[in-house]
Amino acid sequence: MRLEARILHASFLVVCLILCIKPAWAVENDPQILSEIEELNRQILLKAIAMEKYNIAFRRANNVQGRWRGWRYFVSQETDVSTVNAGVISQIAMRADIIEHPNRWTIASGRPVLDVHKPKNALIETSFYPQIVGQSIGALGAAIELSINEHHHKQAVKAGYGANDAVRYMTGLKKDVARLFASRDAAAMRLGIKDLTDLEGAVLDDLVAIALFEFYDFYCAASRFRVMQNSLYSLDFSKKMVGVAGNIVNVYSLHAKRPHVGGTAGVLTFSSGALIASAPILARGAGKLAEIRCRKDVKALIADLEPRNHYRLETHRKQLADSVEERRRAGLQVSQKSLDAFDCYQEESLRRKEQLALATREIRAGTRSAQDNVIAGLLIGSTKMALGVTNMVAGWDHAHDPIKANRILAGGNITYSAGLSYAMGDNLRLRMRDEFKRRELLSRGEMPLQVLEKRAQSLDDLELQLRRYDRGL
């Protein structure tokens, strides 16, 4: 959602107070003549409030991340990379020992004999088991988050905040507002006071359009983020399971003493690394395509509206205020309640703008891992791709030369271990940074949900005031 569209609502509540009590002036016109316009103003404001409240409810239903999602995802991903790294490091130690001591003394026929130091398949095999376990845990973590997202989406649809229901509801409100504006214009023309209601109408039109644009922007942004996040989890699950398959093939190659099969395992390892490197880019691309499609699907909702911005609303508001002041200086009677409401707006305006701007802060970043970042993903993925290449070379080209194959595989393991170590540190850094940020925002009452709650309460209070006005209270 665009920042401007969200900030514009800063003026919504108190400007509504100006318009809901009377048209901004009670001049020489008979109050009974203006009562019809006042009632239509009130009805339009109630519709605008309904749009605003639905926007807030839609945000809540379609932006559920959960307090512990970041920690759950961190635990699964950190367990994955740390256990995989442990297995890789143990393999590095065994291969480095062979490289450092190419020959060793053994006992043959009761005599010490200097023999070639070769890798022991049974020992190398054991290093793959923690890798299989760790990658399985990482895949399980991604599957859990994906299923939780699906659960929240079904809940949103069930509560009436699905894509189709949302567009249908907002389209209905827009049609209702259009009918009210038509009735208002007809009444103003019939009563001969159209010039007195134009400025009020401009402000009302701005408020309604802002609510529609806010819905449009967040509707599309929510679609983009949902597809992007689900794509990341799906790709995360895929790359882990491809890695598991590669390690299982490696175990079979060693256990069956068929070293050339290690080349096939290298293909799977390379594919897993390619998925790690490309996942952030592919997920963002999928999210962007979803947003483009979404904007086309709901374009009709705002197709006939001009984009609203803060300057346009402020211009109309100042014109309305200047007209009130001119009539007051001319000695005409002005509603004191309207003036009090306007003064209240002046005092609350800046604070409200700043408060509502805080609602643009999302805690979605708290679910990240190092591999979800484009640069980190490329770095980590490339190290695993390097390991895959060494497996292919060693398995296919040097299956019958274990000493040379050992040297090649040692280099691949060292490279991959460096990438895993980076991922472990960066995952921890991201988790700590996001947690400190959350605590800071929470202590200041600036978490998005806190801000939206205050905003919803203000709308409830204003709606109650408008309902009382209907009863003449």
N, C-alpha and C positions, 0 to 999 in steps of 0.2 A: 504494500500500500504506500502511495506517495506520502512523503512527510508533510507536504503542504496541505493535502486534503485532510489530514488528521488534525493539523494545527488550526485549520479554519474553524473547527467546531468550538474553539475557545470562546467565540462570541455567541454561541447558540443559546445558552441558558438565559442570560440576562437580556439579550435582545428580545427573546421570547416574552419576558416580563413586560417589555415596552409595548409589544404588539397585542398581548392577550388581554390587557386591562381595557384599553381603548385604542382606537387609532391615535397616534401620538399626540393628538390635540383634541380638545373639546371646545371648538370655537363657536362662532355665531350660529352654527348649524344646530338644529333640533336634535338632542341626544337620541330621540326615538327614531329619527331618520338613519342615524349611524348604527343603531343596534344590529341591523341585519348584517352590515359589514363586519362589525365586531364579532358576531357569532361565526361567520365564515372564517375570519382570522383564527378564531379559537379552534375550529375544526381542522384547519390546515396545520396549525401548530401541533395538534394531537397526532395527526398523521406523521408529521416530521419526527415527533418524539417516538412514535411506534417504529419508524425506520431506524432511528438511532439505537433504540433498545434491541431491536433485532440484530443490528450490526454487532453489538456487544455480545449478545448471546451466541451469534454465529462464530465470532472469534473464539469464544471460550470452548465451544463444542468442537471446533476444527483446529485447535491449536493445543491439544492435550499432549504434554511431554512427560509430566509426572515428576515428582520430587526426586525419585531415586533412579530414574532412567540413566542419567549420566554415570552414576556409580555402578549400576548393573553392567552397563556396556563397558565401562573401564575395567571392571573385574574380569569379565570374560576375555577382553582383548589383551589385557596385561598377563593374564594366566596363559593365554595362547602364546604370545611372543616370548615370554620368559621360559616356559617349558621347552619350546622349540629351540630357543637359544641354548638351553642347557644341553640338549641332545647334540646340537651342532658343535658346541664347545668340547664336549667329551670326544666327539669324532676328530676334532682338530688335534686334541692332545694325543690320541692314538696315532694319527697319521704323522704328526710332527715328530713323534718319538722314532718312527720308522725312518723318516728322512734324516734325522739327526744321527741315528745309529743304523746305518744301512746293513751292517753285519752284526751278528751276535753269536755268542758261544752256546752251543747246545751239546747234549750228551748223546752220542751214538755209539753203540756196541761197547758201552762202558768207558768210552774215551771222549774227552772234550773235543768238539769239532767247530770250526768257524763256519757259520752258515749265513745265507742271505736272510735278512730280516724282512719277512713278508707280512702283509695285513692278515689278521685273523678274522675270518668272516663272522664268527660267532660274536666277537666283541663289537665289530662294526654294526652288526645287526641290532644289538641292544640299544644303540644310540638312536635308532629310528622310533623306538616305542614311545618315549616321551614326546617326540614330535607328533606322532599320530594322536596321542591323547590331547595335547595342547591344541592342535588344529581342530579337533572334534569339539572341544569346549568352545573355541571361538565361533565355530559354525552354529553350535547350539545357542550361543548368546545372540547371534544375529537373527536366528529363526524365532527366538522368543520375542525380540523387539518387533519383528515384522508381524507376528501374530497379535501382539498388543496393539499395534497400529490398526490392524484390521478390526479388532474388537472395538476400539474407540470410534472408528469410522462407522461401524454398524450402529453404535449407540447414538451417534450424531444423526444418522438417517432416521432412526427410530423416533428420536425426539423432534423431528421436523426440521433439522438443519442440514439435510443432504443437499446436493447440488440442485436437483430438479425442484424440490420443495422450496428452497431458498429463492431461486429465480422466480418461481410462480408467486410466492408471497410478496416479494418486492415489486413485481410487475403489477400485482393487484393494488398495492398501496399507491403506486405511481398513477394508475388510472383513477383511483379515488381522488387523489390530489388534483389531477387535471380537471375532473368534474367540479370540484370545489372552486378552483380558480375561474372556471368558466362561469359558474354561478355568481362569483364575486364580481367579475368584470361586468356581467349583465346587470347586477344590482347597482353598481356604481354608475353605469350609464343611465339607468332608469331614474336614479335619484339625482342625477346631475352633479355628482361629487367625484367623478373619476379622477380629477386632478389631485384631490386630497388623498387618494388611496394608492397612487402609483408608486410612491417611495416605499410605502409599507409592502406593497406587492413585490417590489424588487428585492427587499430583504428576505421576505418569505420564500421567494423563488430561489434565492441563493442558498438558504438553509436546506430546502428540500433537495436541491441539486447536489449540495455537498454530501448529504446523507447517501444519495444514490451513487455518487462517485466513490465514496468511501467503501460502500458495499462491493462495488465493481472491482476496485483495486484489491481489496483483501480477498475477495472470492477467487480471483486469478492467482494472487500470491499464495494462497493456501493450497490451491491445486498444484502449483509449481513445487512447493516445499514437500507436499505429501508424496508426489511422484519421485522427487529427488531422493528423499529419505528412504522410501521403500526400495528404490533402485539400489541405493548404497547397501542396504541390508541384504538384498537379494544377491548382489555381486559379492558381498562379503561372504555370504554362505557358500556361493559357488567357488570362490577362490580357495576357501579353506578345504572344501571337499575335494577339489582337484588336487590340492597339496596332499591330503590324506591318501588319495589314490596313488599318487607318485611315491609316497613313502611305503605303502603296502607293496608296490611293485619292487621297490628297492629291497625290502625284506625278503620277498620271494627270490629275487636274483641272488642274494647272498645265501639264503637257506638252501636253495637248489643248486648252488655253485654254477650258476649260469650268468657270468659277468656281462655278457652282451645284452642281456635284458635290462641292465642298468641304463642303457641308452634310451630305451622306451620310457623308463622312469624319468629320465631327463626331459623328455618331451612334456610330460605332465607337470614337472617342476617349472619348466620354462613357461608353460601356459598359465600356471598359478601366478607366477611373477608378473606376467603380462596383464592379468586381471587386476592385480594389486596396483600396477602403474596406471592402468586406464580407467579403473572404477570411478574415481572422483570426476574425471572428465565426462565419462559416459553418463553418470548419474545427473550431473549438472545439465548436460545436453538434453536428457530425457525430461528433466524438470522444465527447461525452457520451452521445449516443444509442447509440453502439456499446457503451459501458460499461454502460448500463442493460440493453441486450439481453443482454450477456455475463453480467451478474449473475443474470439470470433463467435463463440456460442452465445455469449451474453452481450454482445455489442448492441443489440437492439434496445437494451435497457437504457442506454445513455446516448444512443445515436442522434436523438433530436435535442440534446442538451449541449450548451456551450460549456467548456471547462471553466470551473470556478477556481479562484485563487484568493489569497488573503487580501490583496489590494482591492479587488473588486468588491468584496464584502465590506471592507472598511470604507470604501468610497460611498457605497449606498448607505451605510450606517451614519456616516458623517453628514451626508445630505439630509437624512431624516432628522438628525440632531439639530442641524442648522435651521431647518424649517420650523422646528419647535421653538428655537430661540427667537427667530424672527417674529413669530406670532406672539410670543410673550412680550417682546419689546414694543410691539404694536398695541399692547394693552388688551389683547384678546385673552379670554379665559383658557387656561391650560390645565390639564389634569395633573395635580400635584403628585399623584401616585405614579404617573408615567415618568415624571421628572425624577422622583426618588429612585425608581427602577433604573433609569438611565445613569444617574450618579453611581448607583451600585455597580452597574456594568463597568463604568470607568475604573472603579477601584479593583474589581475582580478580574478585569480583562487579562492583564499580563500574567497574573498568577495562574489563571485557568489555561492560558496558552502553554505555559511551561509545563504544567501538570499533565495536560493531554499529550504533549510531545513525548513524554516519558513512555507512553503506551507503545511507541514504535520499537522499544527495546525488547528483543526476544531472547529467551533463554535457550533457544534451540541449539545454540552453539555448544551447550553443555553436554550434548550427546556425541560429540566428535571423538574420534581417535586419530592418531597420527596418520594412519593410512587413508583417512577421508580427505586430507589436505592434498591439493594437486601436487605441489612440489615434494612434500614428504612421500606421497604415494609413488611418484616417479623414482625417487631415490631408493626407497625400500624395495619397490618392485624390480628395479634394475639389478639390485644385488641378488635377488632370487633368480632372475633370468640368467645372470652370470653362472649361478650354481647349476642351473639346468643345462647350460651349454657345456660346462665341464663334465657333467654326467653323460651327456651324449657323446662327447669326444672320448672320454675314458671307456665307456661301455662299447661303443661301436668300433673305435680305432685301436684301442689298446686292451681289448678284453683278455689277451693272452700275455700281457706284460704288466703284471700287478704292481711292480715298482714304479713304472712311469705313470700308470693310472693313478696310483696313490698320490704322486706329486701334483698331478692335475686336479684331483678331487680336493686336496688340501687347500689349494688356492681358492677354489669355489666356496668351500666351507668358511674360510676366513672372510671372504668378501660378504657372504650372506650373514655371518655373525655380526659384522659391523653394521649392516642394515637393521638387523633385529635389535641390537643394542641402542641404536638411535631411536627406533620405534618405542622401546621401553621407556627411555628418558622423556621423549616428547609426549607420550600418553600421560605420564605423571605430571608433566608441566601443564598440559592443557586442563587436566582435571583439577589441579590445585588453583590455577588461575580462574577457572570458571566458578569454583566453589567460593573463593574469596570475593569474586564479583557478585555472586548471588547474595552472600551474607551482607555485603555493603549495601546493595539495593534494598534488601529486606529491612535492614536497620533504619533506612531513611524512608521506608514506605513507598519505594519507587519501583517495586516489581510490577511488571505489566498487569498481572491479575489484581494487584492492589489498586493501581490507578484506574483500571476499568471498573472495579467495584465502586470506587468513589464516584466515577462518572455515571454509573448506573443509578446510584443513590440520588444524585442530583437530578437526573431525569425523572425518577419516581416522585421526588418532591415537587418538581415543576408540573408534572402531570396531575398530581393531587391538587395543586393550586388551580389549575385550569378546570378540573372537575368541580371544585368548590365555586369557581366563578360562574359555572353553568347553573348552579343552584342558587346563585345570588348571594353567596356567603361573603 
